[in-house]
Amino acid sequence: MELHHGPLDVNEIFGRWLASEANSNFGAFVSFVGTIRAENGIEALSFDIYEPILQQWFDKWQERARQLGGIVKIAHAVGDVPVHASSYISAVFSPKRRVALELIDAFVEDFKANAPIWKYDVADGKRIYAQDRSTPMDGAGLLS
Amino acid sequence: MVKVEFLGPIGRAPMEIEAATLKEVADILKTDDALLGWLPKCAVALNDTMVNDLQTALKEGDKISILPPVCGG
């Protein structure tokens, strides 16, 4: 897991991840890259991350992947990411294709639902919480 | 005393309160009008582990984190 201030350098990260597993005998590598789209007049998206709980979330997925013979990787941006730049990369390496193809789907969807990351639209120099696109985490409402 | 911190967009300074269980934390936070809209949507962590039980006992120095709705990616 790696956090970067500002936009992700996708080529550098892919190159490093592929090199790190070059001799691991994985037959499959599947990735997902999230890129900021220009819409609603935004200049950028901005992200807050709570790293201790993100690390725990990631560690659980790494264990799940390990039990299937694979590994997962993730990179995410902290702070502002301008439109057309990338904020998020997930990847799965596995011995064969099915594990990687199935795991990337579940990994990316659970990331959206339960990774402790908060998104803001940046427009006219203001940072506005993307409330209508955000999802309460599992267990929300305990204190209400 | 336990510390309560509000993550992401809630935009509140941390609080130090006296509470023996999460239920007591809930009772205190619910008296704060500015938090009433957030609490039904927020998950809770105790010392950086997600928790789901209001009866969870607290001890001196515990850290409780309030996590509003998320949207990574």
Backbone of each chain as ProteinMPNN parsed JSONL, in Angstrom:
{"seq_chain_A": "MELHHGPLDVNEIFGRWLASEANSNFGAFVSFVGTIRAENGIEALSFDIYEPILQQWFDKWQERARQLGGIVKIAHAVGDVPVHASSYISAVFSPKRRVALELIDAFVEDFKANAPIWKYDVADGKRIYAQDRSTPMDGAGLLS", "coords_chain_A": {"N_chain_A": [[0.848, -1.192, 0.0], [0.55, 2.2, -0.826], [0.727, 5.706, -0.314], [0.409, 8.803, -1.945], [1.31, 12.201, -2.194], [-0.664, 14.337, -4.0], [-1.226, 13.884, -7.62], [-1.059, 10.527, -9.065], [1.782, 8.941, -10.472], [1.314, 7.015, -12.918], [2.694, 5.365, -14.744], [5.204, 5.092, -13.549], [4.517, 3.771, -11.17], [3.25, 1.384, -12.067], [5.442, 0.294, -13.429], [7.257, -0.156, -11.348], [5.796, -1.931, -9.71], [5.431, -4.128, -11.42], [8.093, -4.819, -11.851], [8.785, -5.57, -9.273], [7.519, -7.96, -8.924], [8.539, -9.555, -10.842], [9.887, -11.969, -10.781], [8.216, -13.655, -9.432], [6.626, -15.611, -10.388], [3.951, -15.24, -11.07], [1.123, -15.685, -13.105], [-0.799, -13.935, -13.89], [-1.747, -10.513, -14.075], [-3.783, -8.0, -13.051], [-5.225, -4.818, -13.283], [-6.675, -1.799, -11.923], [-7.3, 1.496, -12.736], [-8.076, 4.619, -11.505], [-9.219, 7.648, -12.784], [-9.452, 11.18, -12.719], [-12.335, 12.704, -13.867], [-13.362, 15.426, -15.983], [-16.027, 17.21, -14.937], [-19.062, 18.882, -14.078], [-17.817, 21.331, -13.767], [-15.561, 21.112, -12.148], [-12.18, 21.607, -10.917], [-10.432, 19.917, -9.786], [-10.233, 16.889, -7.802], [-10.146, 16.262, -4.292], [-8.56, 14.595, -1.555], [-8.929, 13.212, 1.703], [-7.331, 10.997, 3.938], [-7.508, 8.376, 6.323], [-4.997, 6.885, 7.632], [-4.263, 4.728, 9.527], [-6.539, 2.999, 9.709], [-7.052, 2.48, 7.066], [-4.776, 0.977, 6.475], [-5.246, -1.325, 8.003], [-7.566, -2.264, 6.751], [-6.489, -2.814, 4.239], [-4.609, -4.793, 4.919], [-6.255, -6.947, 5.599], [-7.308, -7.586, 3.108], [-4.983, -8.303, 1.819], [-4.369, -10.658, 3.135], [-6.577, -12.215, 2.409], [-6.099, -12.387, -0.362], [-3.673, -13.724, -0.297], [-4.404, -16.228, 0.626], [-5.571, -17.202, -1.616], [-3.486, -17.528, -3.23], [-2.452, -15.287, -4.4], [-1.473, -11.743, -4.629], [-2.27, -8.402, -3.495], [-2.142, -4.948, -4.501], [-2.043, -1.453, -3.817], [-2.37, 1.992, -4.605], [-2.844, 5.341, -3.624], [-3.918, 8.747, -3.918], [-3.289, 11.609, -1.828], [-4.691, 14.683, -0.873], [-4.926, 17.272, -3.416], [-5.954, 16.355, -6.741], [-5.697, 17.016, -10.067], [-8.098, 17.347, -12.813], [-8.165, 14.732, -15.234], [-5.935, 13.49, -14.321], [-4.565, 10.758, -12.344], [-5.879, 9.182, -9.428], [-5.979, 6.83, -8.073], [-4.941, 3.489, -7.874], [-5.445, 0.072, -8.165], [-4.322, -3.302, -7.92], [-3.995, -6.751, -8.793], [-2.006, -9.58, -8.469], [-1.768, -12.915, -9.545], [-1.525, -16.555, -9.635], [-3.081, -17.666, -11.762], [-5.599, -16.593, -14.211], [-8.358, -16.433, -13.253], [-8.538, -15.975, -10.466], [-7.354, -13.424, -10.241], [-9.05, -11.841, -11.864], [-11.531, -12.066, -10.578], [-10.934, -11.228, -7.994], [-10.108, -8.567, -8.299], [-12.446, -7.192, -8.852], [-14.032, -7.504, -6.476], [-12.255, -6.361, -4.668], [-11.937, -3.673, -5.531], [-14.598, -2.766, -5.316], [-15.143, -3.105, -2.559], [-13.273, -1.38, -1.585], [-14.348, 1.083, -2.399], [-16.542, 1.146, -0.706], [-15.648, 0.847, 1.941], [-13.054, 1.809, 2.524], [-11.29, 4.179, 4.46], [-11.593, 7.004, 3.29], [-12.035, 10.319, 2.218], [-13.723, 12.332, -0.066], [-13.498, 15.328, -1.952], [-14.902, 17.895, -3.979], [-13.13, 20.232, -5.958], [-13.584, 23.464, -6.794], [-13.641, 26.701, -8.145], [-11.697, 27.397, -6.318], [-12.668, 26.445, -3.933], [-13.205, 23.791, -1.509], [-15.255, 21.152, -1.478], [-17.114, 18.82, 0.262], [-17.92, 15.668, -1.091], [-20.653, 14.748, -0.595], [-23.018, 13.525, -1.608], [-22.047, 11.458, -3.136], [-20.919, 9.749, -1.419], [-20.577, 6.938, 0.828], [-22.022, 5.471, 3.693], [-19.962, 3.734, 6.038], [-19.593, 0.169, 6.803], [-21.438, -0.676, 9.653], [-22.201, 1.865, 10.328], [-23.898, 4.455, 12.149], [-23.885, 3.587, 14.733], [-23.662, 5.225, 17.012], [-25.944, 6.704, 17.031]], "CA_chain_A": [[0.0, 0.0, 0.0], [1.327, 3.436, -0.848], [-0.011, 6.962, -0.431], [1.218, 9.824, -2.621], [0.743, 13.551, -2.17], [-0.942, 14.787, -5.361], [-1.577, 12.849, -8.601], [-0.201, 9.345, -9.168], [2.565, 8.71, -11.694], [0.848, 5.652, -13.189], [3.752, 4.583, -15.402], [6.254, 4.768, -12.568], [3.994, 2.791, -10.208], [3.128, 0.102, -12.776], [6.79, -0.225, -13.699], [7.839, -0.642, -10.098], [5.058, -3.115, -9.252], [5.746, -5.259, -12.307], [9.481, -5.234, -11.59], [8.897, -6.204, -7.954], [6.974, -9.326, -9.0], [9.022, -10.129, -12.102], [10.352, -13.341, -10.586], [7.324, -14.3, -8.469], [5.932, -16.689, -11.095], [2.523, -14.977, -11.246], [0.735, -15.723, -14.51], [-1.819, -12.926, -14.191], [-1.674, -9.184, -13.457], [-4.963, -7.225, -13.435], [-5.173, -3.55, -12.564], [-7.733, -0.805, -12.099], [-6.786, 2.861, -12.55], [-9.113, 5.647, -11.421], [-8.752, 8.93, -13.315], [-10.419, 12.253, -12.431], [-13.003, 13.223, -15.054], [-13.84, 16.808, -15.946], [-17.49, 17.276, -14.933], [-19.637, 19.84, -13.127], [-16.96, 22.505, -13.594], [-14.503, 20.965, -11.134], [-10.778, 21.721, -11.331], [-9.702, 18.801, -9.185], [-10.796, 16.276, -6.609], [-9.184, 16.286, -3.195], [-8.796, 13.424, -0.71], [-8.393, 12.989, 3.049], [-7.214, 9.554, 4.216], [-7.123, 8.003, 7.681], [-4.088, 5.802, 7.262], [-4.244, 3.507, 10.361], [-7.632, 2.079, 9.392], [-6.826, 2.034, 5.686], [-3.767, -0.09, 6.51], [-5.914, -2.556, 8.484], [-8.442, -2.721, 5.659], [-5.628, -3.396, 3.2], [-3.991, -6.029, 5.427], [-7.254, -8.026, 5.494], [-7.371, -7.997, 1.701], [-3.736, -8.996, 1.471], [-4.495, -12.016, 3.663], [-7.542, -12.917, 1.547], [-5.409, -12.671, -1.622], [-2.623, -14.718, -0.039], [-5.044, -17.542, 0.731], [-5.894, -17.621, -2.987], [-2.222, -17.663, -3.952], [-2.083, -14.04, -5.074], [-1.209, -10.57, -3.793], [-2.908, -7.168, -3.948], [-1.393, -3.703, -4.312], [-2.884, -0.265, -3.947], [-1.767, 3.32, -4.46], [-3.886, 6.377, -3.618], [-3.471, 10.125, -3.737], [-3.742, 12.441, -0.715], [-4.711, 16.08, -1.326], [-5.584, 17.601, -4.688], [-5.591, 15.68, -7.994], [-6.409, 17.747, -11.119], [-8.817, 16.532, -13.786], [-7.405, 13.936, -16.207], [-4.835, 12.796, -13.642], [-5.027, 9.561, -11.637], [-5.889, 9.276, -7.963], [-6.173, 5.523, -7.428], [-4.6, 2.279, -8.628], [-5.465, -1.215, -7.483], [-3.84, -4.368, -8.787], [-3.898, -8.106, -8.251], [-1.169, -10.59, -9.122], [-2.139, -14.262, -9.104], [-0.952, -17.576, -10.523], [-3.891, -17.831, -12.975], [-6.428, -15.415, -14.469], [-9.66, -16.313, -12.596], [-8.377, -15.348, -9.154], [-7.083, -11.996, -10.407], [-10.227, -11.16, -12.417], [-12.593, -12.007, -9.572], [-10.485, -10.477, -6.821], [-10.025, -7.124, -8.56], [-13.812, -6.672, -8.75], [-14.402, -7.411, -5.066], [-11.283, -5.472, -4.012], [-12.259, -2.28, -5.892], [-15.916, -2.41, -4.773], [-15.054, -2.955, -1.105], [-12.512, -0.147, -1.386], [-15.276, 2.217, -2.494], [-17.512, 1.12, 0.391], [-15.124, 0.752, 3.309], [-11.749, 2.432, 2.785], [-11.546, 5.455, 5.139], [-11.117, 8.085, 2.417], [-13.093, 11.308, 2.005], [-13.509, 13.006, -1.355], [-14.014, 16.697, -2.052], [-14.78, 18.597, -5.256], [-12.435, 21.516, -5.898], [-14.091, 24.357, -7.842], [-13.512, 28.114, -7.73], [-10.815, 27.473, -5.156], [-13.307, 25.906, -2.716], [-13.124, 22.34, -1.332], [-16.617, 20.817, -1.031], [-17.296, 17.382, 0.521], [-18.766, 15.001, -2.08], [-21.566, 14.03, 0.294], [-24.009, 12.702, -2.309], [-21.391, 10.295, -3.738], [-20.237, 9.013, -0.362], [-21.325, 5.791, 1.357], [-21.707, 5.147, 5.09], [-19.18, 2.499, 6.194], [-20.248, -0.905, 7.554], [-21.568, -0.376, 11.082], [-22.539, 3.273, 10.541], [-25.093, 4.733, 12.955], [-23.749, 2.99, 16.072], [-23.803, 6.204, 18.109], [-27.143, 7.551, 16.836]], "C_chain_A": [[0.88, 1.237, 0.0], [0.422, 4.639, -1.05], [0.93, 8.013, -1.005], [0.541, 11.176, -2.459], [0.59, 14.044, -3.598], [-1.128, 13.61, -6.296], [-0.568, 11.708, -8.654], [0.537, 9.353, -10.509], [2.332, 7.244, -12.073], [1.963, 4.804, -13.807], [4.832, 4.162, -14.413], [5.785, 3.663, -11.629], [3.836, 1.418, -10.869], [4.507, -0.518, -13.009], [7.413, -0.841, -12.463], [7.138, -1.907, -9.631], [5.393, -4.325, -10.12], [7.166, -5.762, -12.063], [9.575, -6.006, -10.284], [8.394, -7.644, -7.98], [7.496, -10.082, -10.224], [9.42, -11.592, -11.96], [9.469, -14.134, -9.629], [6.496, -15.423, -9.087], [4.413, -16.513, -11.1], [2.205, -14.977, -12.739], [-0.219, -14.621, -14.898], [-1.558, -11.644, -13.412], [-2.873, -8.409, -13.976], [-4.965, -5.947, -12.617], [-6.429, -2.731, -12.825], [-7.108, 0.551, -11.816], [-7.965, 3.82, -12.552], [-8.535, 6.992, -11.827], [-9.843, 9.98, -13.107], [-11.012, 12.771, -13.741], [-13.369, 14.687, -14.86], [-15.365, 16.772, -15.994], [-17.917, 18.275, -13.873], [-18.698, 21.008, -12.822], [-15.851, 22.363, -12.574], [-13.112, 21.137, -11.753], [-9.987, 20.487, -10.891], [-10.632, 18.086, -8.218], [-9.715, 16.31, -5.541], [-9.558, 15.188, -2.204], [-8.149, 13.588, 0.663], [-8.356, 11.484, 3.268], [-6.863, 9.368, 5.684], [-6.296, 6.722, 7.583], [-4.148, 4.575, 8.193], [-5.338, 2.51, 9.989], [-7.55, 1.625, 7.941], [-5.825, 0.883, 5.659], [-4.39, -1.405, 6.99], [-6.817, -3.145, 7.418], [-7.607, -3.438, 4.595], [-5.033, -4.73, 3.663], [-4.965, -7.209, 5.341], [-7.349, -8.523, 4.054], [-6.103, -8.729, 1.277], [-3.792, -10.446, 1.957], [-5.462, -12.846, 2.805], [-6.885, -13.312, 0.22], [-4.386, -13.79, -1.421], [-3.211, -16.129, 0.028], [-5.432, -18.098, -0.645], [-4.634, -17.729, -3.848], [-1.748, -16.397, -4.635], [-1.65, -12.952, -4.096], [-1.994, -9.38, -4.376], [-1.968, -5.994, -3.696], [-2.361, -2.546, -4.484], [-2.024, 0.989, -3.809], [-2.908, 4.331, -4.489], [-3.267, 7.742, -3.358], [-4.058, 10.727, -2.463], [-3.678, 13.886, -1.202], [-5.296, 16.196, -2.718], [-5.024, 16.803, -5.87], [-6.375, 16.357, -9.119], [-7.12, 16.806, -12.087], [-7.837, 15.932, -14.792], [-6.137, 13.308, -15.612], [-5.427, 11.651, -12.817], [-4.871, 9.699, -10.131], [-5.779, 7.904, -7.298], [-5.744, 4.405, -8.373], [-4.732, 1.085, -7.694], [-4.939, -2.264, -8.446], [-3.82, -5.683, -8.028], [-2.928, -8.895, -9.111], [-1.635, -11.951, -8.627], [-1.56, -15.287, -10.075], [-1.707, -17.693, -11.836], [-4.944, -16.725, -13.05], [-7.667, -15.295, -13.582], [-9.543, -15.607, -11.246], [-8.193, -13.841, -9.312], [-8.324, -11.255, -10.892], [-11.34, -11.034, -11.384], [-12.188, -11.128, -8.393], [-10.458, -8.969, -7.101], [-11.405, -6.487, -8.429], [-14.192, -6.468, -7.281], [-13.526, -6.4, -4.324], [-11.643, -4.008, -4.284], [-13.603, -1.873, -5.29], [-15.867, -2.228, -3.257], [-14.235, -1.713, -0.746], [-13.45, 1.058, -1.396], [-16.175, 2.297, -1.267], [-16.888, 1.295, 1.764], [-13.718, 1.292, 3.542], [-11.989, 3.828, 3.375], [-10.913, 6.638, 4.388], [-12.285, 9.016, 2.142], [-12.724, 12.171, 0.812], [-14.175, 14.378, -1.347], [-13.89, 17.162, -3.502], [-14.005, 19.888, -5.018], [-12.91, 22.345, -7.087], [-14.059, 25.777, -7.314], [-12.692, 28.248, -6.45], [-11.421, 26.947, -3.868], [-13.239, 24.383, -2.721], [-14.436, 21.892, -0.696], [-16.76, 19.297, -0.93], [-18.299, 16.78, -0.465], [-19.785, 14.117, -1.36], [-22.48, 13.068, -0.462], [-23.387, 11.498, -3.001], [-20.74, 9.41, -2.684], [-21.181, 7.99, 0.271], [-20.993, 5.61, 2.831], [-20.969, 3.805, 5.171], [-20.009, 1.438, 6.921], [-20.294, -0.519, 9.033], [-21.943, 1.072, 11.369], [-23.823, 3.399, 11.358], [-25.02, 4.19, 14.363], [-24.065, 3.994, 17.173], [-25.081, 7.036, 17.984], [-28.343, 6.992, 17.613]], "O_chain_A": [[1.854, 1.309, 0.75], [-0.519, 4.606, -1.843], [2.092, 8.106, -0.612], [-0.681, 11.276, -2.576], [1.573, 14.162, -4.329], [-1.185, 12.465, -5.849], [0.609, 11.881, -8.337], [-0.024, 9.726, -11.54], [3.047, 6.351, -11.619], [2.146, 3.648, -13.426], [5.31, 3.028, -14.437], [6.535, 2.738, -11.32], [4.242, 0.405, -10.3], [4.701, -1.716, -12.805], [8.02, -1.911, -12.523], [7.794, -2.857, -9.203], [5.611, -5.421, -9.605], [7.418, -6.966, -12.066], [10.334, -6.968, -10.175], [8.799, -8.458, -7.15], [6.956, -11.125, -10.594], [9.304, -12.366, -12.911], [9.894, -15.15, -9.079], [5.75, -16.107, -8.386], [3.67, -17.494, -11.13], [2.911, -14.361, -13.537], [-0.442, -14.378, -16.084], [-1.193, -11.683, -12.237], [-2.993, -8.175, -15.179], [-4.736, -5.975, -11.407], [-7.142, -2.94, -13.806], [-6.465, 0.742, -10.784], [-8.76, 3.833, -13.491], [-7.511, 7.431, -11.303], [-11.025, 9.695, -13.298], [-10.28, 13.224, -14.621], [-13.646, 15.137, -13.748], [-15.937, 16.345, -16.998], [-17.211, 18.486, -12.887], [-18.772, 21.604, -11.748], [-15.252, 23.358, -12.166], [-12.894, 20.857, -12.932], [-9.02, 20.078, -11.533], [-11.686, 18.608, -7.856], [-8.523, 16.378, -5.844], [-10.738, 14.883, -2.03], [-7.007, 14.029, 0.789], [-9.258, 10.771, 2.828], [-6.035, 10.095, 6.232], [-6.838, 5.623, 7.468], [-4.087, 3.455, 7.687], [-5.09, 1.305, 9.958], [-7.939, 0.501, 7.621], [-6.001, -0.077, 4.91], [-4.095, -2.47, 6.448], [-6.84, -4.356, 7.201], [-7.967, -4.515, 4.118], [-4.962, -5.683, 2.888], [-4.558, -8.333, 5.048], [-7.455, -9.724, 3.808], [-6.15, -9.66, 0.473], [-3.319, -11.353, 1.272], [-5.208, -14.014, 2.513], [-7.082, -14.425, -0.269], [-4.249, -14.682, -2.258], [-2.608, -17.092, -0.445], [-5.6, -19.306, -0.814], [-4.714, -17.991, -5.049], [-0.759, -16.416, -5.368], [-1.482, -13.199, -2.901], [-2.33, -9.349, -5.56], [-1.118, -6.034, -2.806], [-3.36, -2.646, -5.197], [-1.087, 1.04, -3.013], [-3.835, 4.197, -5.287], [-2.247, 7.874, -2.68], [-5.177, 10.4, -2.067], [-2.719, 14.273, -1.87], [-6.062, 15.338, -3.156], [-3.816, 16.599, -5.994], [-7.604, 16.283, -9.13], [-6.792, 15.623, -12.174], [-6.828, 16.54, -15.148], [-5.363, 12.671, -16.325], [-6.64, 11.583, -12.615], [-3.888, 10.244, -9.628], [-5.517, 7.817, -6.099], [-6.142, 4.382, -9.538], [-4.203, 1.084, -6.582], [-5.094, -2.127, -9.659], [-3.653, -5.727, -6.809], [-3.019, -8.878, -10.338], [-1.873, -12.132, -7.433], [-1.156, -14.947, -11.188], [-1.097, -17.804, -12.9], [-5.161, -16.003, -12.076], [-8.017, -14.185, -13.182], [-10.356, -14.741, -10.922], [-8.815, -13.065, -8.587], [-8.629, -10.169, -10.4], [-12.018, -10.008, -11.322], [-13.004, -10.376, -7.86], [-10.763, -8.178, -6.209], [-11.522, -5.361, -7.945], [-14.623, -5.381, -6.894], [-14.006, -5.671, -3.456], [-11.651, -3.193, -3.362], [-13.741, -0.751, -4.801], [-16.479, -1.302, -2.725], [-14.482, -1.075, 0.277], [-13.371, 1.934, -0.535], [-16.533, 3.391, -0.831], [-17.527, 1.838, 2.665], [-13.231, 1.234, 4.671], [-12.806, 4.584, 2.847], [-9.879, 7.182, 4.776], [-13.396, 8.564, 1.865], [-11.604, 12.666, 0.686], [-15.267, 14.556, -0.808], [-12.903, 16.865, -4.174], [-14.197, 20.558, -4.003], [-12.676, 21.984, -8.24], [-14.414, 26.025, -6.162], [-12.965, 29.105, -5.609], [-10.778, 26.989, -2.819], [-13.217, 23.754, -3.779], [-14.711, 22.199, 0.464], [-16.554, 18.578, -1.907], [-19.391, 17.315, -0.653], [-19.775, 12.894, -1.502], [-22.698, 11.937, -0.025], [-24.113, 10.596, -3.418], [-20.08, 8.427, -3.021], [-22.401, 8.148, 0.256], [-19.818, 5.595, 3.199], [-21.309, 2.859, 4.461], [-21.002, 1.758, 7.574], [-19.288, -0.084, 9.594], [-22.0, 1.473, 12.531], [-24.717, 2.558, 11.267], [-25.982, 4.31, 15.122], [-24.683, 3.63, 18.173], [-25.28, 7.976, 18.753], [-29.43, 7.569, 17.568]]}, "seq_chain_B": "MVKVEFLGPIGRAPMEIEAATLKEVADILKTDDALLGWLPKCAVALNDTMVNDLQTALKEGDKISILPPVCGG", "coords_chain_B": {"N_chain_B": [[-10.473, 9.934, 31.197], [-11.459, 9.953, 27.781], [-10.543, 10.265, 24.335], [-12.181, 11.845, 21.665], [-12.212, 11.841, 18.23], [-12.916, 13.514, 15.158], [-13.28, 12.608, 11.924], [-12.257, 13.426, 8.507], [-14.681, 15.26, 6.678], [-16.171, 16.292, 8.817], [-15.122, 18.251, 10.419], [-14.537, 19.068, 13.082], [-12.93, 19.94, 16.132], [-10.925, 17.698, 18.148], [-12.382, 16.072, 21.068], [-12.241, 15.776, 24.647], [-13.583, 13.539, 26.873], [-15.471, 12.204, 29.688], [-16.215, 8.878, 29.865], [-17.48, 5.597, 30.209], [-18.326, 3.614, 28.572], [-19.093, 2.969, 25.063], [-21.728, 3.595, 24.703], [-22.126, 5.637, 26.55], [-20.546, 7.583, 25.391], [-22.042, 8.017, 23.072], [-24.373, 9.096, 24.21], [-23.418, 11.54, 25.142], [-22.476, 12.784, 22.784], [-24.824, 13.054, 21.385], [-26.067, 15.195, 22.495], [-25.146, 17.338, 21.205], [-26.024, 19.563, 18.901], [-24.863, 20.103, 16.41], [-23.748, 17.746, 15.678], [-25.752, 15.934, 15.315], [-26.818, 15.424, 12.771], [-24.758, 14.047, 11.593], [-24.232, 11.674, 13.084], [-25.996, 9.367, 12.539], [-24.93, 8.479, 10.151], [-22.343, 7.813, 10.532], [-19.55, 5.663, 11.072], [-17.63, 3.911, 13.632], [-14.518, 3.835, 15.307], [-12.389, 2.254, 17.689], [-9.452, 2.976, 19.197], [-8.261, 2.752, 16.656], [-9.429, 0.468, 15.571], [-12.235, -0.886, 13.955], [-15.483, -0.757, 15.438], [-18.529, -2.299, 16.679], [-20.242, -2.493, 18.791], [-22.22, -1.078, 21.199], [-21.931, -1.44, 23.902], [-19.285, -1.681, 24.387], [-16.531, -1.514, 26.506], [-14.677, 1.236, 27.852], [-11.387, 2.596, 28.474], [-9.088, 4.614, 30.376], [-7.585, 7.073, 28.369], [-8.272, 5.995, 25.919], [-8.859, 6.135, 22.345], [-11.366, 7.339, 20.33], [-12.679, 7.208, 17.144], [-14.598, 8.99, 14.803], [-16.153, 8.199, 11.88], [-17.154, 9.531, 8.947], [-19.372, 9.156, 5.981], [-17.774, 7.531, 3.202], [-15.698, 7.871, 0.244], [-13.602, 6.689, -1.693], [-11.088, 6.583, -4.329]], "CA_chain_B": [[-10.867, 10.676, 30.003], [-11.21, 9.366, 26.466], [-10.478, 11.291, 23.298], [-13.041, 11.593, 20.507], [-11.766, 12.639, 17.08], [-13.898, 13.564, 14.071], [-12.436, 12.507, 10.726], [-12.73, 13.914, 7.218], [-15.381, 16.535, 6.5], [-16.97, 16.749, 9.965], [-14.552, 19.565, 10.708], [-14.623, 19.41, 14.504], [-11.725, 19.678, 16.918], [-11.103, 16.554, 19.051], [-12.949, 16.349, 22.399], [-11.89, 14.846, 25.725], [-14.787, 13.377, 27.699], [-15.52, 11.089, 30.641], [-17.194, 7.889, 29.431], [-17.043, 4.233, 30.537], [-18.706, 2.742, 27.449], [-19.45, 3.723, 23.852], [-23.089, 4.122, 24.915], [-22.004, 6.937, 27.224], [-20.047, 8.522, 24.374], [-23.184, 8.358, 22.223], [-25.284, 9.972, 24.954], [-22.814, 12.882, 25.202], [-22.408, 13.402, 21.446], [-26.181, 13.348, 20.905], [-26.524, 16.478, 23.036], [-24.516, 18.386, 20.39], [-26.877, 19.707, 17.709], [-24.076, 20.114, 15.173], [-23.36, 16.363, 15.345], [-26.928, 15.062, 15.179], [-26.958, 15.018, 11.379], [-23.655, 13.16, 11.214], [-24.115, 10.405, 13.821], [-26.618, 8.186, 11.892], [-24.175, 8.075, 8.951], [-20.928, 7.626, 10.868], [-19.024, 4.456, 11.711], [-16.85, 4.228, 14.824], [-13.341, 3.013, 15.603], [-11.785, 2.399, 19.017], [-8.001, 2.77, 19.067], [-8.009, 2.424, 15.253], [-10.093, -0.761, 15.133], [-13.665, -0.632, 13.801], [-16.279, -1.394, 16.493], [-19.956, -2.406, 16.359], [-21.004, -2.809, 19.997], [-22.351, 0.102, 22.076], [-21.553, -1.768, 25.287], [-17.83, -1.768, 24.466], [-15.997, -0.78, 27.658], [-13.571, 2.144, 27.545], [-10.436, 2.82, 29.558], [-8.392, 5.902, 30.341], [-6.685, 7.293, 27.235], [-8.742, 5.418, 24.654], [-9.153, 7.058, 21.244], [-12.564, 6.972, 19.557], [-12.709, 7.967, 15.88], [-15.914, 9.053, 14.162], [-15.827, 8.138, 10.445], [-18.32, 9.854, 8.114], [-19.441, 8.388, 4.724], [-16.501, 7.533, 2.476], [-15.715, 7.768, -1.218], [-12.244, 6.659, -2.237], [-10.942, 6.288, -5.747]], "C_chain_B": [[-10.579, 9.851, 28.751], [-11.245, 10.498, 25.443], [-11.395, 10.893, 22.142], [-12.551, 12.472, 19.367], [-12.732, 12.444, 15.918], [-13.142, 13.638, 12.755], [-13.091, 13.153, 9.517], [-13.497, 15.215, 7.322], [-16.135, 17.041, 7.721], [-16.441, 18.097, 10.462], [-14.693, 20.015, 12.149], [-13.294, 19.111, 15.168], [-11.973, 18.455, 17.803], [-11.652, 17.005, 20.406], [-12.371, 15.354, 23.393], [-13.092, 14.762, 26.645], [-14.602, 12.224, 28.674], [-16.598, 10.118, 30.164], [-16.623, 6.502, 29.696], [-17.383, 3.24, 29.436], [-18.973, 3.616, 26.217], [-20.857, 4.302, 23.961], [-23.015, 5.493, 25.585], [-21.436, 7.998, 26.279], [-21.204, 8.977, 23.491], [-24.096, 9.347, 22.93], [-24.742, 11.402, 25.014], [-22.85, 13.544, 23.828], [-23.802, 13.806, 20.96], [-26.744, 14.641, 21.487], [-25.987, 17.647, 22.216], [-25.269, 18.497, 19.059], [-26.091, 19.608, 16.405], [-23.682, 18.703, 14.742], [-24.554, 15.477, 15.016], [-27.118, 14.571, 13.749], [-25.907, 14.011, 10.949], [-23.782, 11.766, 11.823], [-24.794, 9.217, 13.134], [-25.805, 7.65, 10.714], [-22.731, 7.68, 9.263], [-20.648, 6.268, 11.497], [-18.044, 4.888, 12.805], [-15.662, 3.278, 14.938], [-12.868, 3.311, 17.017], [-10.314, 2.029, 18.891], [-7.657, 2.174, 17.692], [-8.491, 1.045, 14.819], [-11.594, -0.491, 15.067], [-14.435, -1.392, 14.879], [-17.761, -1.318, 16.144], [-20.825, -2.609, 17.591], [-21.011, -1.608, 20.941], [-21.904, -0.171, 23.507], [-20.037, -1.882, 25.471], [-17.315, -0.896, 25.612], [-14.796, 0.078, 27.23], [-12.655, 2.256, 28.751], [-9.732, 4.162, 29.341], [-7.463, 5.984, 29.113], [-7.127, 6.684, 25.921], [-9.021, 6.514, 23.62], [-10.341, 6.52, 20.452], [-12.589, 7.852, 18.313], [-14.093, 7.862, 15.264], [-15.676, 9.207, 12.666], [-17.076, 8.394, 9.603], [-18.303, 9.052, 6.799], [-18.222, 8.626, 3.829], [-16.722, 7.472, 0.96], [-14.272, 7.83, -1.731], [-12.259, 6.499, -3.748], [-10.962, 7.517, -6.636]], "O_chain_B": [[-9.576, 9.142, 28.68], [-11.878, 11.534, 25.649], [-11.384, 9.745, 21.697], [-12.478, 13.693, 19.503], [-13.287, 11.363, 15.721], [-12.441, 14.616, 12.493], [-14.297, 13.397, 9.492], [-13.043, 16.164, 7.962], [-16.698, 18.135, 7.669], [-17.21, 18.967, 10.871], [-14.938, 21.191, 12.42], [-12.613, 18.149, 14.814], [-13.117, 18.196, 18.176], [-11.433, 18.135, 20.842], [-12.047, 14.223, 23.031], [-13.572, 15.78, 27.144], [-13.712, 11.388, 28.519], [-17.767, 10.491, 30.069], [-15.445, 6.248, 29.447], [-16.805, 2.156, 29.369], [-19.065, 4.839, 26.317], [-21.153, 5.354, 23.395], [-23.76, 6.404, 25.224], [-21.803, 9.17, 26.361], [-21.339, 10.164, 23.193], [-24.544, 10.323, 22.329], [-25.509, 12.362, 24.946], [-23.208, 14.715, 23.708], [-23.95, 14.776, 20.217], [-27.776, 15.131, 21.03], [-26.318, 18.802, 22.482], [-25.158, 17.622, 18.2], [-26.597, 19.089, 15.41], [-23.326, 18.48, 13.585], [-24.379, 14.378, 14.491], [-27.532, 13.432, 13.533], [-26.139, 13.212, 10.042], [-23.475, 10.776, 11.159], [-24.219, 8.129, 13.137], [-25.971, 6.495, 10.321], [-21.988, 7.264, 8.374], [-21.405, 5.788, 12.34], [-17.675, 6.058, 12.9], [-15.784, 2.077, 14.697], [-12.931, 4.446, 17.488], [-9.976, 0.905, 18.523], [-6.876, 1.229, 17.583], [-8.02, 0.51, 13.816], [-12.167, 0.066, 16.003], [-14.094, -2.53, 15.203], [-18.205, -0.421, 15.426], [-22.021, -2.869, 17.463], [-19.964, -1.172, 21.42], [-21.541, 0.751, 24.237], [-19.56, -2.148, 26.574], [-17.616, 0.296, 25.687], [-14.013, -0.31, 26.364], [-13.071, 2.046, 29.89], [-9.786, 4.748, 28.259], [-6.666, 5.08, 28.862], [-6.441, 6.833, 24.909], [-9.365, 7.646, 23.959], [-10.319, 5.389, 19.967], [-12.529, 9.078, 18.404], [-14.684, 6.783, 15.21], [-15.086, 10.19, 12.217], [-17.968, 7.546, 9.556], [-17.332, 8.346, 6.525], [-17.713, 9.741, 3.713], [-17.783, 7.076, 0.478], [-13.791, 8.884, -2.146], [-13.309, 6.305, -4.359], [-10.847, 7.398, -7.856]]}, "name": "protein", "num_of_chains": 2, "seq": "MELHHGPLDVNEIFGRWLASEANSNFGAFVSFVGTIRAENGIEALSFDIYEPILQQWFDKWQERARQLGGIVKIAHAVGDVPVHASSYISAVFSPKRRVALELIDAFVEDFKANAPIWKYDVADGKRIYAQDRSTPMDGAGLLSMVKVEFLGPIGRAPMEIEAATLKEVADILKTDDALLGWLPKCAVALNDTMVNDLQTALKEGDKISILPPVCGG"}
